[in-house]
């Protein structure tokens, strides 16, 4: 069963996950200088919004996903595709590019 939230009408296929990126908070250097928004890197973590069915093994057995809707995850810095849904930015991430679930 594919799990999605009510506000996003998007269903990832296979072992892909739709993630809403969390915005990075203002950062300060060790000397107390505030780093402006333009110097920030793209976020590497976010909230899972929708999950695909899972990956198929060589003998066509479905391997279930290890993340679920609502999980806060950390993902590979360059391992996603950007999509816009309802004028909001989301990332489509393969489960293999998800590094950890943050508790």
C-alpha positions, -999 to 999 in steps of 0.1 A, spaced: 0 0 0 13 35 -9 11 60 19 7 97 11 -4 128 30 -37 144 22 -23 177 9 0 163 -18 -14 143 -47 18 126 -56 27 89 -56 64 80 -60 71 48 -79 93 19 -68 117 26 -40 114 64 -43 104 88 -15 89 123 -16 106 146 9 97 181 20 132 197 27 136 215 60 150 249 57 184 255 74 184 278 103 207 309 105 242 297 111 269 316 130 306 312 125 328 304 155 335 341 157 298 350 159 293 362 123 259 353 110 260 336 76 234 350 52 208 330 34 225 333 1 256 315 14 237 285 27 238 251 11 208 231 1 192 211 30 203 175 34 173 165 56 136 167 55 102 151 63 89 121 43 56 131 26 50 101 4 65 66 0 65 42 -30 56 5 -28 92 -7 -25 119 -23 -47 115 -56 -65 142 -82 -61 155 -104 -89 129 -131 -82 101 -104 -83 96 -103 -45 86 -69 -32 111 -55 -7 92 -31 16 104 4 23 122 11 56 110 47 59 74 58 64 54 90 60 63 115 88 99 103 93 126 129 95 154 117 72 189 127 62 198 121 26 227 123 2 236 159 -7 233 153 -45 211 122 -46 177 137 -53 155 153 -80 138 186 -73 101 189 -81 75 216 -75 40 206 -64 14 233 -56 43 259 -58 62 242 -30 96 225 -35 100 188 -28 127 163 -34 123 128 -49 149 106 -33 157 70 -39 156 49 -7 193 40 -13 202 77 -10 186 81 24 214 79 49 195 78 82 162 83 100 166 111 126 148 105 159 
